[in-house]
Amino acid sequence: MNTPVNWKDDYYTSKERIVLTSQQLRVPGLRTFGMHTMQAAISPLVPHFHENSFEITFVTKGVILFYANEAEYRVNGGDAFIAFPDEVHSTNETPMSVGQIYWIQLDVSDSSNFLFLSQAAAESLIRQLRAIPRHNIRTDNKEIRTVLTKAFSLTFTPGNEVMIASYLTIYLHLLIYFSNVTQFPLTPDIGNSLTYILDNITSDLSLEFLADYCHLSLSHFKQKFKNEMGISPRNFINQQKIEYAKSLLLDGQSITDVSMTLGFSTSSYFASAFKKYTSYTPSEYVQNHRAKSIKF
């Protein structure tokens, strides 16, 4: 078993990934502020923790699986995952799939120097954060995303430290609010489409058919599905096909047979899609699983 790492992000910038640390941010208590757009699956997050710090990851696109306290959390677009100070978390050896995330790390060891707040206000905010009753927080997506992305955009201009802290304070209070409200369910039509997809995952699932099945126009169906699920219907279908493919491969079926079963036009297209969503080729996935089985 991997020994959990006391993780600290380093400054990094590229087209897909930007990681800013306290040295660039200059906002008291804000240890890290990052954004990562995954065009294809990337390596899993190893078990780690953040000393004296919350880590809050907001998924804007896609679906990310997190693991903490021996439980798995499926975090859809529009959801946030909160890791509490010193809490070990990871993706449980699951690659981070296609999508986009923003994350912050908040050092709460000094309430007298936290987001430019008075000590009383800081202590109140930290106390409310510690009292959040769940790891996975579902939000309204649009409002909270606007606040978070505005805070991130302000980091690129010097002198905006107080504004960044102000937007993040609003963001945190919104998270606290959403963590204490009843998690809203899917509407019946989108729920029915979800059931149909899962029951017919080996079929050729056209979006036009699914929209008609829900009695919605195609554009309305795609928008409504994404608003409620945090992921486009096509990406969701592909992810579910790949998840089912994993079980078929481990049952000993050939790559060609699996690709045909799931309706991929060619085995090479299937292999490409499999790697996009898992970071492994089908053969590598089977080999890795066998190697782990031998170890145990």
GUGUVO-828195 format. One line per field, with one value per residue (C-alpha): residue in three letters; z negated, x, y. Coordinates in pm, 1 decimal, m for minus. Each point is the difference from the previous one (the first is absolute). Last residue first. Layout:
! GUGUVO-828195
res <- [ALA_...]
z <- [Z_...]
x <- [X_...]
y <- [Y_...]
END
This chain:
! GUGUVO-828195
res <- [PHE_LYS_ILE_SER_LYS_ALA_ARG_HIS_ASN_GLN_VAL_TYR_GLU_SER_PRO_THR_TYR_SER_THR_TYR_LYS_LYS_PHE_ALA_SER_ALA_PHE_TYR_SER_SER_THR_SER_PHE_GLY_LEU_THR_MET_SER_VAL_ASP_THR_ILE_SER_GLN_GLY_ASP_LEU_LEU_LEU_SER_LYS_ALA_TYR_GLU_ILE_LYS_GLN_GLN_ASN_ILE_PHE_ASN_ARG_PRO_SER_ILE_GLY_MET_GLU_ASN_LYS_PHE_LYS_GLN_LYS_PHE_HIS_SER_LEU_SER_LEU_HIS_CYS_TYR_ASP_ALA_LEU_PHE_GLU_LEU_SER_LEU_ASP_SER_THR_ILE_ASN_ASP_LEU_ILE_TYR_THR_LEU_SER_ASN_GLY_ILE_ASP_PRO_THR_LEU_PRO_PHE_GLN_THR_VAL_ASN_SER_PHE_TYR_ILE_LEU_LEU_HIS_LEU_TYR_ILE_THR_LEU_TYR_SER_ALA_ILE_MET_VAL_GLU_ASN_GLY_PRO_THR_PHE_THR_LEU_SER_PHE_ALA_LYS_THR_LEU_VAL_THR_ARG_ILE_GLU_LYS_ASN_ASP_THR_ARG_ILE_ASN_HIS_ARG_PRO_ILE_ALA_ARG_LEU_GLN_ARG_ILE_LEU_SER_GLU_ALA_ALA_ALA_GLN_SER_LEU_PHE_LEU_PHE_ASN_SER_SER_ASP_SER_VAL_ASP_LEU_GLN_ILE_TRP_TYR_ILE_GLN_GLY_VAL_SER_MET_PRO_THR_GLU_ASN_THR_SER_HIS_VAL_GLU_ASP_PRO_PHE_ALA_ILE_PHE_ALA_ASP_GLY_GLY_ASN_VAL_ARG_TYR_GLU_ALA_GLU_ASN_ALA_TYR_PHE_LEU_ILE_VAL_GLY_LYS_THR_VAL_PHE_THR_ILE_GLU_PHE_SER_ASN_GLU_HIS_PHE_HIS_PRO_VAL_LEU_PRO_SER_ILE_ALA_ALA_GLN_MET_THR_HIS_MET_GLY_PHE_THR_ARG_LEU_GLY_PRO_VAL_ARG_LEU_GLN_GLN_SER_THR_LEU_VAL_ILE_ARG_GLU_LYS_SER_THR_TYR_TYR_ASP_ASP_LYS_TRP_ASN_VAL_PRO_THR_ASN_MET]
z <- [392.5_218.0_269.3_19.2_45.2_294.9_153.9_m21.8_156.2_287.9_66.4_3.9_215.4_260.3_7.8_45.2_m314.0_m88.9_m103.4_202.1_296.8_m10.2_42.8_278.9_194.2_m57.8_120.6_310.7_66.0_m50.3_269.5_24.7_m373.6_m79.5_m350.5_97.3_305.0_m207.2_m260.1_261.3_162.2_m333.8_m87.6_m281.8_m306.8_m278.4_m80.8_347.6_m47.7_m338.6_140.8_301.9_m232.0_m139.3_354.0_112.5_m304.0_77.7_364.8_m97.3_m247.6_255.9_251.4_m257.2_m93.0_m359.7_m309.6_m41.5_m44.7_218.7_249.0_45.9_34.5_264.9_202.7_m26.1_94.3_307.2_112.2_m53.1_m292.8_m32.3_m220.1_242.9_283.9_m161.5_m51.8_364.9_124.9_m238.7_166.3_m219.1_214.1_m244.1_m245.4_m276.3_23.9_m365.7_m101.5_280.1_m66.6_m371.6_72.0_251.4_m263.2_m255.0_261.7_57.3_m369.2_m113.7_m188.4_m375.3_m202.9_m294.9_m301.3_m127.9_m249.1_231.6_238.9_m261.6_m103.5_364.9_51.6_m305.4_143.9_338.2_m165.3_m194.7_322.1_172.7_m286.5_m15.1_371.3_m40.7_m284.1_204.5_319.1_m0.4_270.0_287.4_84.3_m326.7_96.5_248.0_m283.4_m211.8_301.1_63.2_m355.2_m3.1_341.2_m99.8_m308.3_199.1_285.8_m187.5_m211.6_m250.8_m104.1_m285.4_m33.5_m323.8_m231.7_m324.3_26.0_m364.9_60.7_258.8_m246.1_m263.8_257.6_95.3_m362.8_m89.3_302.1_m87.2_m359.9_112.7_242.6_359.6_240.0_135.3_m323.0_m224.4_m355.9_66.5_21.5_62.0_259.6_307.9_294.8_309.5_311.8_298.6_346.2_214.5_365.0_177.6_155.7_m262.6_m309.6_m7.9_m266.5_m243.0_m296.4_117.6_m314.3_m351.3_m341.5_m229.5_m152.1_27.7_161.8_359.4_172.5_334.8_197.4_247.4_309.9_229.5_m174.7_m306.3_m60.3_m356.0_m112.2_m366.5_m205.8_m192.8_322.8_370.9_293.0_339.6_251.4_252.6_287.5_7.3_m267.4_m283.8_m312.8_m222.0_m357.5_m195.8_m364.7_m167.7_m331.7_177.2_340.2_51.5_247.7_149.9_364.7_253.9_310.0_322.7_275.9_222.2_317.7_75.4_m373.2_m77.7_m326.1_m214.1_m321.7_m309.1_m277.2_m351.4_m54.1_m372.2_54.2_366.5_163.5_303.4_167.5_m306.6_m148.6_293.0_348.0_206.6_363.1_218.6_359.8_181.9_m240.4_m337.8_m313.9_m353.1_m231.5_m187.5_m354.7_m98.2_m334.7_164.0_m112.5_m20.9_292.5_m87.8]
x <- [m225.8_301.9_m130.8_m329.4_187.1_194.3_m320.9_m164.3_301.7_5.1_m373.7_29.3_312.3_m180.4_m300.4_233.4_40.3_m68.3_m355.7_m236.1_222.4_162.6_m333.8_m101.9_319.0_m39.7_m361.7_104.4_267.0_m255.8_m217.5_m350.9_m65.0_m336.9_61.8_m2.8_218.4_267.6_m13.7_40.6_297.2_170.6_m38.0_m223.4_173.5_m237.9_240.6_m63.3_m377.2_21.1_210.2_m228.2_m290.5_192.5_97.3_m363.1_m98.8_261.3_m108.3_m364.6_88.2_217.4_m284.0_m254.2_217.1_120.3_m114.2_m294.4_m283.3_124.3_157.4_m322.6_m202.2_233.1_13.5_m376.0_m82.4_225.3_m149.2_m358.1_m170.3_m255.8_243.7_10.1_25.0_312.9_136.6_m61.4_172.2_288.6_66.2_68.0_130.2_m72.5_240.4_m90.6_m369.3_m105.2_247.1_m111.7_m369.4_39.4_177.1_m265.7_m266.3_181.7_28.7_m376.2_m90.2_205.7_314.2_1.8_87.9_234.4_m182.7_178.0_287.0_296.1_m148.3_26.7_353.6_102.8_m156.6_187.5_325.2_m58.1_m87.6_327.3_178.2_m136.1_117.9_343.6_51.8_m116.5_248.2_287.4_m72.3_323.0_177.0_m218.8_m2.9_m166.5_m318.3_m94.0_m6.6_m238.8_m227.1_11.3_m116.6_m285.1_m130.0_21.0_m210.8_m276.2_m7.2_61.1_m320.1_195.9_50.7_244.2_193.0_193.7_m297.9_m109.3_186.3_81.6_371.0_m94.9_m236.7_274.9_240.7_m251.9_m71.1_369.3_70.9_m280.3_125.2_361.2_m92.2_21.2_290.4_m40.9_143.6_263.2_m136.6_m162.1_342.8_9.2_m277.2_217.2_m239.7_72.4_m193.7_m111.0_m141.5_m86.0_m60.0_m98.5_125.6_85.3_216.9_151.6_m142.8_266.1_m223.6_m54.3_169.6_m75.0_165.8_m146.5_257.0_m240.9_m332.1_m28.9_m295.1_m135.2_m206.6_m279.1_m100.4_151.4_m35.9_187.0_m40.8_116.8_152.5_14.7_284.2_43.2_72.1_m11.3_m66.4_m149.3_m8.4_m279.5_11.1_m3.3_7.3_120.6_76.1_276.7_24.0_314.1_m11.4_332.7_172.4_230.5_m133.4_m50.2_104.8_m96.7_113.3_m204.9_m43.4_192.5_m173.1_m301.8_m26.7_m74.6_32.7_m36.4_173.4_m42.7_181.5_m1.7_239.2_92.5_m269.8_23.8_116.3_m30.8_338.3_m96.9_339.2_194.0_m308.9_m9.0_m148.5_m57.1_m105.2_m70.4_m118.4_192.0_291.7_92.5_149.3_73.0_45.5_m277.8_54.5_m99.4_65.1_15.8_m201.7_205.7_m100.0_m128.2]
y <- [m972.6_63.5_m239.1_189.7_329.3_m144.0_m135.8_341.5_167.8_m250.3_45.3_379.7_m10.0_m212.5_235.5_299.6_206.9_366.6_m102.6_221.3_84.6_m343.7_m175.4_238.8_m78.8_m374.6_17.6_192.4_m264.4_m278.6_154.1_147.7_m17.3_m157.2_m130.2_m366.6_67.4_177.6_m277.0_m273.3_174.8_63.5_m366.8_m119.8_m140.3_100.5_283.1_139.0_m19.9_175.3_282.1_37.2_80.0_296.5_101.8_m9.2_205.5_263.8_15.8_44.8_276.3_177.2_m9.5_120.6_299.7_12.4_189.8_m237.2_249.0_287.1_m240.5_m194.9_321.3_141.0_m319.8_m54.6_360.2_m16.9_m331.5_112.1_m167.8_m278.6_m197.1_m294.8_252.9_144.7_m351.5_m89.6_316.1_m59.5_m333.5_m300.3_m285.4_m279.6_m167.0_248.4_m80.4_m16.4_272.6_230.1_m62.0_69.2_327.4_99.4_m65.8_218.5_273.8_m13.8_m33.7_301.3_m96.5_48.2_310.8_m54.7_138.6_308.6_5.0_m51.4_255.6_276.2_m92.6_m5.7_343.2_130.0_m133.0_164.3_333.4_m15.5_m95.9_310.3_219.9_m163.7_58.6_360.9_55.3_m148.0_192.8_202.4_m199.4_m126.5_m371.5_m99.7_187.2_m272.7_m254.2_206.9_47.0_m375.1_m65.1_252.6_m107.9_m367.2_69.1_164.8_m252.4_m325.5_m0.6_m204.6_m362.0_m46.5_m325.2_m40.8_36.4_166.6_331.8_79.4_64.9_261.0_168.2_22.2_140.9_269.8_95.1_9.1_219.4_242.6_30.1_38.6_275.8_m114.9_67.0_m355.7_m146.5_156.0_m0.6_m337.2_m162.0_m377.9_10.5_m48.9_0.3_m207.8_90.6_m202.0_55.2_m300.7_m81.7_m320.7_m322.1_m260.7_0.7_m347.2_m235.4_m125.9_90.5_359.5_125.8_123.3_7.8_264.3_237.4_295.2_m101.8_m113.8_164.8_m113.6_249.4_m68.4_195.9_m262.0_m332.9_m126.8_m371.5_m62.7_m329.4_m97.4_m148.1_327.1_188.7_m87.9_230.6_m83.7_285.7_58.8_245.8_378.0_272.7_m220.7_202.7_m135.3_126.0_m78.8_98.7_56.1_m64.9_m248.8_m99.4_m372.0_m266.1_m334.8_11.1_194.8_m212.4_71.3_194.5_m68.6_204.7_366.2_69.0_372.0_87.2_309.9_86.8_219.0_m100.4_112.7_259.2_78.8_356.6_103.4_64.7_m210.4_m45.7_m116.3_m163.2_m241.4_16.8_m314.1_34.3_m303.0_m42.3_273.9_m25.3_143.5_m147.0_118.7_m296.1_m176.1_m119.8_m352.6_m164.8_m343.3_m301.1_m322.2_m220.3_m348.8]
END
